Amino acid sequence: MSKQKPNPRLVPELVPSPLWGKSVHKTIKRSQWDREIRKKVLDQANNICATCGASYEKGMICHEEWEYVDDAHIARLIGFRLICRDCNFVNHYGKAGTLGRAEDALLHLSKVNQIKEEAAKDIISASIDKWIERSSIEDWKIEISPKLIAEYPILHDVDLS
């Protein structure tokens, strides 16, 4: 294993397979997503990627931030942040692979974290190991943070189960 920086800025956030498709973006109407969530996130971020600082006129992504309480089998939506397409490919490294973008994602991960490619591969490997472990859990309970519901009232009645 190569030496990694202690707290990388960018790490793949691989969604456990039992939770695939469980997202606010896929649950509410697109017009609601765009107007009540995405626009607010875009405005707050000034169209700048929260992870790498890139800015593009189009194609910036309102990314759902999740935390996992593995021992209690809880997946909790805790926030939204604006990211660029390149950071999104790192976050969804498996999808990047299916689209032929795995190498691009690896290079972006290296660049953003200012690490060698070997260290980036170690980060990806650790993320895949965690994904395998979490994907073996079938009975996830999905929650939305009360703080997030207070900030985005549309989330009050969203059912992600």
N, CA and C atoms as a LAMMPS dump frame, in Angstrom:
ITEM: TIMESTEP
0
ITEM: NUMBER OF ATOMS
483
ITEM: BOX BOUNDS ff ff ff
-5.0000000000000000e+02 5.0000000000000000e+02
-5.0000000000000000e+02 5.0000000000000000e+02
-5.0000000000000000e+02 5.0000000000000000e+02
ITEM: ATOMS id mol type element x y z
1 1 1 N 0.834 -1.186 0
2 1 2 C 0 0 0
3 1 3 C 0.871 1.238 0
4 2 1 N 0.421 2.228 -0.737
5 2 2 C 1.167 3.477 -0.775
6 2 3 C 0.671 4.405 0.327
7 3 1 N 1.463 5.402 0.617
8 3 2 C 1.114 6.347 1.67
9 3 3 C 0.06 7.324 1.159
10 4 1 N -1.025 7.488 1.936
11 4 2 C -2.099 8.405 1.572
12 4 3 C -2.047 9.628 2.473
13 5 1 N -2.571 10.751 1.974
14 5 2 C -2.758 11.905 2.838
15 5 3 C -3.839 11.537 3.848
16 6 1 N -3.765 12.077 5.075
17 6 2 C -4.675 11.643 6.126
18 6 3 C -6.166 11.891 5.838
19 7 1 N -6.528 13.026 5.299
20 7 2 C -7.932 13.34 5.041
21 7 3 C -8.115 13.81 3.606
22 8 1 N -8.28 12.885 2.685
23 8 2 C -8.445 13.294 1.29
24 8 3 C -9.715 14.126 1.107
25 9 1 N -9.647 15.125 0.231
26 9 2 C -10.804 15.983 -0.056
27 9 3 C -11.866 15.242 -0.846
28 10 1 N -11.437 14.286 -1.655
29 10 2 C -12.357 13.575 -2.536
30 10 3 C -12.177 12.076 -2.356
31 11 1 N -13.275 11.392 -2.069
32 11 2 C -13.288 9.94 -1.877
33 11 3 C -14.545 9.409 -2.557
34 12 1 N -14.456 8.287 -3.261
35 12 2 C -15.674 7.723 -3.853
36 12 3 C -16.732 7.456 -2.782
37 13 1 N -17.969 7.827 -3.083
38 13 2 C -19.099 7.609 -2.176
39 13 3 C -20.015 6.575 -2.82
40 14 1 N -19.624 5.331 -2.735
41 14 2 C -20.343 4.264 -3.424
42 14 3 C -21.598 3.873 -2.649
43 15 1 N -22.729 3.992 -3.302
44 15 2 C -24.023 3.705 -2.682
45 15 3 C -24.21 2.19 -2.581
46 16 1 N -24.506 1.688 -1.377
47 16 2 C -24.743 0.247 -1.231
48 16 3 C -25.848 -0.214 -2.189
49 17 1 N -25.658 -1.372 -2.797
50 17 2 C -26.6 -1.811 -3.832
51 17 3 C -28.057 -1.901 -3.368
52 18 1 N -28.363 -2.268 -2.11
53 18 2 C -29.775 -2.266 -1.724
54 18 3 C -30.408 -0.868 -1.727
55 19 1 N -29.571 0.178 -1.787
56 19 2 C -30.078 1.552 -1.75
57 19 3 C -30.068 2.227 -3.12
58 20 1 N -29.662 1.497 -4.153
59 20 2 C -29.642 2.085 -5.486
60 20 3 C -31.031 2.596 -5.85
61 21 1 N -31.087 3.79 -6.384
62 21 2 C -32.351 4.384 -6.811
63 21 3 C -33.109 5.092 -5.705
64 22 1 N -32.614 5.016 -4.48
65 22 2 C -33.281 5.683 -3.359
66 22 3 C -32.683 7.078 -3.21
67 23 1 N -33.314 8.055 -3.813
68 23 2 C -32.803 9.416 -3.72
69 23 3 C -33.949 10.407 -3.828
70 24 1 N -33.736 11.567 -3.245
71 24 2 C -34.732 12.633 -3.349
72 24 3 C -34.9 13.011 -4.81
73 25 1 N -33.787 13.121 -5.516
74 25 2 C -33.816 13.512 -6.924
75 25 3 C -34.731 12.614 -7.744
76 26 1 N -34.725 11.325 -7.449
77 26 2 C -35.549 10.377 -8.208
78 26 3 C -36.963 10.243 -7.644
79 27 1 N -37.214 10.82 -6.473
80 27 2 C -38.502 10.65 -5.81
81 27 3 C -39.462 11.811 -6.065
82 28 1 N -38.935 13.031 -6.059
83 28 2 C -39.823 14.18 -6.258
84 28 3 C -39.85 14.579 -7.731
85 29 1 N -40.819 15.423 -8.082
86 29 2 C -40.923 15.9 -9.464
87 29 3 C -39.679 16.704 -9.82
88 30 1 N -39.263 16.596 -11.066
89 30 2 C -38.061 17.316 -11.507
90 30 3 C -38.205 18.823 -11.292
91 31 1 N -39.39 19.352 -11.554
92 31 2 C -39.601 20.797 -11.369
93 31 3 C -39.397 21.189 -9.907
94 32 1 N -39.838 20.344 -8.98
95 32 2 C -39.633 20.618 -7.555
96 32 3 C -38.149 20.533 -7.2
97 33 1 N -37.48 19.51 -7.71
98 33 2 C -36.045 19.344 -7.467
99 33 3 C -35.288 20.58 -7.95
100 34 1 N -35.572 20.982 -9.192
101 34 2 C -34.852 22.12 -9.775
102 34 3 C -35.133 23.418 -9.025
103 35 1 N -36.392 23.661 -8.7
104 35 2 C -36.801 24.931 -8.104
105 35 3 C -36.486 25.004 -6.608
106 36 1 N -36.745 23.93 -5.879
107 36 2 C -36.692 24.016 -4.422
108 36 3 C -35.408 23.479 -3.791
109 37 1 N -34.638 22.732 -4.547
110 37 2 C -33.388 22.205 -3.985
111 37 3 C -32.192 22.638 -4.827
112 38 1 N -32.165 22.235 -6.079
113 38 2 C -30.993 22.475 -6.925
114 38 3 C -30.666 23.966 -7.051
115 39 1 N -31.674 24.795 -7.291
116 39 2 C -31.432 26.231 -7.46
117 39 3 C -30.808 26.834 -6.202
118 40 1 N -31.317 26.441 -5.044
119 40 2 C -30.775 26.954 -3.784
120 40 3 C -29.308 26.535 -3.616
121 41 1 N -29.017 25.281 -3.934
122 41 2 C -27.643 24.78 -3.819
123 41 3 C -26.729 25.508 -4.807
124 42 1 N -27.194 25.685 -6.041
125 42 2 C -26.418 26.425 -7.054
126 42 3 C -26.125 27.846 -6.584
127 43 1 N -27.146 28.533 -6.096
128 43 2 C -26.982 29.919 -5.649
129 43 3 C -26.003 30.018 -4.486
130 44 1 N -26.135 29.12 -3.514
131 44 2 C -25.25 29.154 -2.348
132 44 3 C -23.799 28.864 -2.727
133 45 1 N -23.606 28.012 -3.724
134 45 2 C -22.249 27.6 -4.11
135 45 3 C -21.629 28.518 -5.159
136 46 1 N -22.388 29.479 -5.656
137 46 2 C -21.888 30.372 -6.714
138 46 3 C -21.343 29.601 -7.908
139 47 1 N -21.977 28.459 -8.194
140 47 2 C -21.6 27.624 -9.341
141 47 3 C -20.163 27.089 -9.254
142 48 1 N -19.68 26.891 -8.037
143 48 2 C -18.317 26.385 -7.815
144 48 3 C -18.405 25.018 -7.137
145 49 1 N -17.66 24.059 -7.661
146 49 2 C -17.638 22.71 -7.091
147 49 3 C -17.138 22.767 -5.646
148 50 1 N -17.921 22.199 -4.742
149 50 2 C -17.578 22.199 -3.32
150 50 3 C -16.331 21.374 -3.02
151 51 1 N -15.965 20.481 -3.925
152 51 2 C -14.832 19.597 -3.673
153 51 3 C -13.544 20.095 -4.308
154 52 1 N -13.579 20.401 -5.595
155 52 2 C -12.329 20.743 -6.296
156 52 3 C -12.223 22.208 -6.707
157 53 1 N -13.314 22.967 -6.599
158 53 2 C -13.277 24.383 -6.943
159 53 3 C -13.532 24.698 -8.403
160 54 1 N -13.78 23.685 -9.224
161 54 2 C -14.052 23.921 -10.65
162 54 3 C -15.396 24.626 -10.815
163 55 1 N -15.526 25.332 -11.924
164 55 2 C -16.785 25.994 -12.237
165 55 3 C -17.06 25.839 -13.721
166 56 1 N -18.264 25.392 -14.028
167 56 2 C -18.681 25.228 -15.419
168 56 3 C -20.023 25.909 -15.593
169 57 1 N -20.24 26.471 -16.763
170 57 2 C -21.505 27.144 -17.061
171 57 3 C -22.677 26.171 -16.96
172 58 1 N -22.467 24.937 -17.423
173 58 2 C -23.522 23.921 -17.397
174 58 3 C -22.955 22.609 -16.86
175 59 1 N -23.856 21.762 -16.405
176 59 2 C -23.46 20.414 -16.013
177 59 3 C -23.037 20.239 -14.57
178 60 1 N -23.159 21.281 -13.752
179 60 2 C -22.844 21.124 -12.332
180 60 3 C -23.95 20.283 -11.69
181 61 1 N -23.594 19.487 -10.704
182 61 2 C -24.499 18.489 -10.151
183 61 3 C -24.809 18.788 -8.689
184 62 1 N -26.089 18.742 -8.369
185 62 2 C -26.531 18.857 -6.978
186 62 3 C -26.457 17.45 -6.387
187 63 1 N -25.443 17.226 -5.592
188 63 2 C -25.124 15.894 -5.066
189 63 3 C -25.754 15.689 -3.689
190 64 1 N -26.407 14.559 -3.504
191 64 2 C -26.962 14.205 -2.203
192 64 3 C -25.843 13.635 -1.329
193 65 1 N -25.718 14.176 -0.121
194 65 2 C -24.718 13.692 0.828
195 65 3 C -25.385 12.742 1.82
196 66 1 N -24.835 11.554 1.919
197 66 2 C -25.381 10.528 2.803
198 66 3 C -24.351 10.137 3.849
199 67 1 N -24.843 9.808 5.035
200 67 2 C -23.984 9.184 6.04
201 67 3 C -24.591 7.826 6.361
202 68 1 N -23.728 6.904 6.718
203 68 2 C -24.171 5.54 7
204 68 3 C -23.783 5.171 8.423
205 69 1 N -24.755 4.664 9.17
206 69 2 C -24.507 4.12 10.5
207 69 3 C -24.59 2.61 10.313
208 70 1 N -23.444 2.029 10.003
209 70 2 C -23.406 0.632 9.571
210 70 3 C -23.993 -0.337 10.594
211 71 1 N -23.61 -0.195 11.861
212 71 2 C -24.066 -1.171 12.856
213 71 3 C -25.568 -1.085 13.122
214 72 1 N -26.183 0.073 12.855
215 72 2 C -27.633 0.232 13.036
216 72 3 C -28.387 0.127 11.706
217 73 1 N -27.653 -0.045 10.613
218 73 2 C -28.238 -0.173 9.266
219 73 3 C -29.061 1.058 8.886
220 74 1 N -28.501 2.239 9.183
221 74 2 C -29.183 3.495 8.866
222 74 3 C -28.421 4.225 7.774
223 75 1 N -29.158 4.633 6.746
224 75 2 C -28.635 5.523 5.706
225 75 3 C -29.375 6.838 5.889
226 76 1 N -28.624 7.914 6.124
227 76 2 C -29.246 9.196 6.441
228 76 3 C -28.796 10.268 5.444
229 77 1 N -29.77 10.907 4.811
230 77 2 C -29.482 12.042 3.939
231 77 3 C -29.195 13.238 4.834
232 78 1 N -27.991 13.811 4.697
233 78 2 C -27.586 14.888 5.6
234 78 3 C -27.349 16.215 4.896
235 79 1 N -27.363 16.219 3.567
236 79 2 C -27.129 17.49 2.898
237 79 3 C -27.089 17.368 1.396
238 80 1 N -26.912 18.526 0.789
239 80 2 C -26.72 18.632 -0.649
240 80 3 C -25.502 19.511 -0.866
241 81 1 N -24.723 19.196 -1.886
242 81 2 C -23.598 20.068 -2.229
243 81 3 C -23.417 20.055 -3.738
244 82 1 N -22.894 21.143 -4.244
245 82 2 C -22.674 21.273 -5.678
246 82 3 C -21.314 20.686 -6.033
247 83 1 N -21.31 19.796 -7.023
248 83 2 C -20.05 19.223 -7.493
249 83 3 C -20.011 19.239 -9.019
250 84 1 N -18.81 19.169 -9.555
251 84 2 C -18.63 19.125 -11.007
252 84 3 C -18.782 17.681 -11.503
253 85 1 N -18.855 17.537 -12.805
254 85 2 C -19.001 16.196 -13.392
255 85 3 C -17.828 15.291 -13.043
256 86 1 N -16.616 15.861 -13.019
257 86 2 C -15.434 15.039 -12.725
258 86 3 C -15.483 14.48 -11.3
259 87 1 N -15.856 15.324 -10.336
260 87 2 C -15.988 14.84 -8.954
261 87 3 C -17.144 13.849 -8.847
262 88 1 N -18.202 14.053 -9.628
263 88 2 C -19.327 13.123 -9.62
264 88 3 C -18.903 11.739 -10.115
265 89 1 N -18.032 11.702 -11.128
266 89 2 C -17.545 10.405 -11.604
267 89 3 C -16.72 9.694 -10.533
268 90 1 N -15.985 10.459 -9.725
269 90 2 C -15.248 9.837 -8.621
270 90 3 C -16.24 9.32 -7.576
271 91 1 N -17.215 10.159 -7.212
272 91 2 C -18.208 9.747 -6.212
273 91 3 C -18.942 8.488 -6.633
274 92 1 N -19.229 8.377 -7.91
275 92 2 C -19.945 7.213 -8.446
276 92 3 C -18.992 6.427 -9.343
277 93 1 N -17.91 5.965 -8.735
278 93 2 C -16.831 5.324 -9.48
279 93 3 C -17.305 4.108 -10.267
280 94 1 N -18.216 3.338 -9.705
281 94 2 C -18.741 2.165 -10.419
282 94 3 C -19.442 2.568 -11.703
283 95 1 N -20.256 3.61 -11.621
284 95 2 C -20.948 4.103 -12.816
285 95 3 C -19.935 4.647 -13.821
286 96 1 N -18.911 5.329 -13.316
287 96 2 C -17.866 5.847 -14.208
288 96 3 C -17.248 4.706 -15.003
289 97 1 N -17.04 3.571 -14.341
290 97 2 C -16.478 2.402 -15.018
291 97 3 C -17.371 1.893 -16.126
292 98 1 N -18.684 1.862 -15.87
293 98 2 C -19.609 1.363 -16.899
294 98 3 C -19.68 2.306 -18.094
295 99 1 N -19.312 3.573 -17.876
296 99 2 C -19.331 4.565 -18.961
297 99 3 C -17.954 4.762 -19.596
298 100 1 N -16.988 3.929 -19.199
299 100 2 C -15.642 4.05 -19.749
300 100 3 C -14.867 5.24 -19.209
301 101 1 N -15.238 5.733 -18.023
302 101 2 C -14.607 6.923 -17.452
303 101 3 C -13.816 6.629 -16.17
304 102 1 N -13.56 5.357 -15.89
305 102 2 C -12.858 4.997 -14.654
306 102 3 C -11.465 5.619 -14.596
307 103 1 N -10.741 5.598 -15.7
308 103 2 C -9.388 6.172 -15.721
309 103 3 C -9.438 7.679 -15.487
310 104 1 N -10.41 8.354 -16.097
311 104 2 C -10.583 9.796 -15.873
312 104 3 C -10.854 10.073 -14.399
313 105 1 N -11.714 9.252 -13.795
314 105 2 C -12.05 9.429 -12.381
315 105 3 C -10.815 9.222 -11.504
316 106 1 N -10.025 8.214 -11.816
317 106 2 C -8.801 7.943 -11.062
318 106 3 C -7.841 9.133 -11.137
319 107 1 N -7.663 9.68 -12.327
320 107 2 C -6.766 10.827 -12.501
321 107 3 C -7.278 12.054 -11.757
322 108 1 N -8.599 12.273 -11.786
323 108 2 C -9.173 13.418 -11.075
324 108 3 C -9.008 13.238 -9.563
325 109 1 N -9.226 12.036 -9.077
326 109 2 C -9.038 11.735 -7.658
327 109 3 C -7.599 12.044 -7.237
328 110 1 N -6.647 11.647 -8.062
329 110 2 C -5.225 11.916 -7.785
330 110 3 C -4.951 13.413 -7.742
331 111 1 N -5.479 14.12 -8.733
332 111 2 C -5.236 15.563 -8.852
333 111 3 C -5.827 16.332 -7.67
334 112 1 N -7.094 16.068 -7.367
335 112 2 C -7.771 16.81 -6.3
336 112 3 C -7.115 16.56 -4.946
337 113 1 N -6.727 15.323 -4.692
338 113 2 C -6.113 14.977 -3.406
339 113 3 C -4.605 15.184 -3.39
340 114 1 N -4.047 15.575 -4.535
341 114 2 C -2.602 15.801 -4.672
342 114 3 C -1.813 14.577 -4.195
343 115 1 N -2.199 13.444 -4.775
344 115 2 C -1.546 12.181 -4.43
345 115 3 C -1.159 11.446 -5.709
346 116 1 N -0.283 10.475 -5.554
347 116 2 C 0.12 9.656 -6.696
348 116 3 C -1.019 8.707 -7.072
349 117 1 N -0.967 8.235 -8.3
350 117 2 C -2.008 7.35 -8.809
351 117 3 C -2.161 6.099 -7.943
352 118 1 N -1.055 5.575 -7.437
353 118 2 C -1.108 4.371 -6.598
354 118 3 C -1.913 4.626 -5.326
355 119 1 N -1.726 5.807 -4.721
356 119 2 C -2.495 6.157 -3.519
357 119 3 C -3.974 6.329 -3.861
358 120 1 N -4.261 6.869 -5.036
359 120 2 C -5.654 7.011 -5.479
360 120 3 C -6.292 5.635 -5.658
361 121 1 N -5.534 4.698 -6.202
362 121 2 C -6.048 3.327 -6.353
363 121 3 C -6.354 2.707 -4.994
364 122 1 N -5.516 3.01 -3.992
365 122 2 C -5.764 2.502 -2.641
366 122 3 C -7.071 3.064 -2.074
367 123 1 N -7.325 4.347 -2.319
368 123 2 C -8.57 4.974 -1.854
369 123 3 C -9.767 4.304 -2.52
370 124 1 N -9.663 4.077 -3.818
371 124 2 C -10.753 3.42 -4.548
372 124 3 C -10.965 2.004 -4.024
373 125 1 N -9.886 1.29 -3.806
374 125 2 C -9.98 -0.081 -3.297
375 125 3 C -10.667 -0.12 -1.931
376 126 1 N -10.296 0.806 -1.052
377 126 2 C -10.923 0.87 0.274
378 126 3 C -12.41 1.201 0.153
379 127 1 N -12.756 2.08 -0.783
380 127 2 C -14.165 2.429 -0.997
381 127 3 C -14.956 1.239 -1.525
382 128 1 N -14.344 0.475 -2.404
383 128 2 C -15.012 -0.723 -2.935
384 128 3 C -15.209 -1.757 -1.826
385 129 1 N -14.194 -1.93 -0.976
386 129 2 C -14.326 -2.86 0.155
387 129 3 C -15.488 -2.45 1.059
388 130 1 N -15.597 -1.141 1.348
389 130 2 C -16.684 -0.636 2.188
390 130 3 C -18.022 -0.841 1.486
391 131 1 N -18.063 -0.644 0.17
392 131 2 C -19.289 -0.847 -0.608
393 131 3 C -19.739 -2.315 -0.532
394 132 1 N -18.793 -3.235 -0.664
395 132 2 C -19.125 -4.666 -0.579
396 132 3 C -19.728 -4.981 0.792
397 133 1 N -19.097 -4.467 1.834
398 133 2 C -19.583 -4.686 3.2
399 133 3 C -21 -4.118 3.369
400 134 1 N -21.201 -2.879 2.94
401 134 2 C -22.516 -2.241 3.093
402 134 3 C -23.57 -2.878 2.19
403 135 1 N -23.169 -3.352 1.038
404 135 2 C -24.127 -3.969 0.112
405 135 3 C -24.652 -5.298 0.632
406 136 1 N -23.953 -5.89 1.596
407 136 2 C -24.422 -7.154 2.178
408 136 3 C -25.55 -6.926 3.189
409 137 1 N -25.766 -5.673 3.566
410 137 2 C -26.844 -5.329 4.504
411 137 3 C -28.12 -5.114 3.697
412 138 1 N -29.13 -5.897 3.983
413 138 2 C -30.384 -5.815 3.215
414 138 3 C -31.424 -4.903 3.857
415 139 1 N -31.365 -4.745 5.179
416 139 2 C -32.447 -4.058 5.889
417 139 3 C -32.082 -2.628 6.303
418 140 1 N -31.669 -1.821 5.34
419 140 2 C -31.343 -0.432 5.608
420 140 3 C -32.6 0.342 5.991
421 141 1 N -32.474 1.214 6.97
422 141 2 C -33.522 2.176 7.305
423 141 3 C -33.054 3.508 6.724
424 142 1 N -33.902 4.153 5.942
425 142 2 C -33.524 5.403 5.287
426 142 3 C -34.156 6.569 6.032
427 143 1 N -33.322 7.552 6.364
428 143 2 C -33.78 8.734 7.092
429 143 3 C -33.322 9.995 6.373
430 144 1 N -34.024 11.074 6.655
431 144 2 C -33.587 12.399 6.217
432 144 3 C -33.344 13.209 7.482
433 145 1 N -32.197 13.844 7.56
434 145 2 C -31.83 14.633 8.729
435 145 3 C -32.896 15.697 9.018
436 146 1 N -33.331 15.816 10.284
437 146 2 C -34.306 16.858 10.632
438 146 3 C -33.815 18.263 10.274
439 147 1 N -32.52 18.496 10.425
440 147 2 C -31.945 19.801 10.069
441 147 3 C -32.137 20.074 8.573
442 148 1 N -31.972 19.035 7.759
443 148 2 C -32.139 19.186 6.316
444 148 3 C -33.606 19.428 5.965
445 149 1 N -34.509 18.755 6.661
446 149 2 C -35.943 18.974 6.441
447 149 3 C -36.311 20.412 6.795
448 150 1 N -35.72 20.942 7.863
449 150 2 C -35.988 22.331 8.25
450 150 3 C -35.506 23.304 7.173
451 151 1 N -34.377 22.98 6.551
452 151 2 C -33.829 23.854 5.505
453 151 3 C -34.577 23.713 4.184
454 152 1 N -35.06 22.514 3.905
455 152 2 C -35.785 22.218 2.659
456 152 3 C -37.125 21.577 3.029
457 153 1 N -38.145 22.375 3.338
458 153 2 C -39.432 21.831 3.8
459 153 3 C -40.066 20.807 2.851
460 154 1 N -39.749 20.868 1.572
461 154 2 C -40.299 19.889 0.626
462 154 3 C -39.939 18.457 1.03
463 155 1 N -38.867 18.299 1.794
464 155 2 C -38.413 16.965 2.202
465 155 3 C -39.289 16.344 3.29
466 156 1 N -40.136 17.15 3.914
467 156 2 C -40.944 16.666 5.039
468 156 3 C -41.759 15.426 4.689
469 157 1 N -42.35 15.401 3.518
470 157 2 C -43.217 14.282 3.141
471 157 3 C -42.575 13.3 2.163
472 158 1 N -41.267 13.416 1.954
473 158 2 C -40.586 12.513 1.02
474 158 3 C -40.386 11.152 1.678
475 159 1 N -40.785 10.11 0.979
476 159 2 C -40.611 8.733 1.454
477 159 3 C -39.583 8.039 0.562
478 160 1 N -38.426 7.745 1.116
479 160 2 C -37.352 7.116 0.344
480 160 3 C -37.282 5.606 0.547
481 161 1 N -38.231 5.037 1.284
482 161 2 C -38.171 3.593 1.547
483 161 3 C -38.587 2.772 0.344
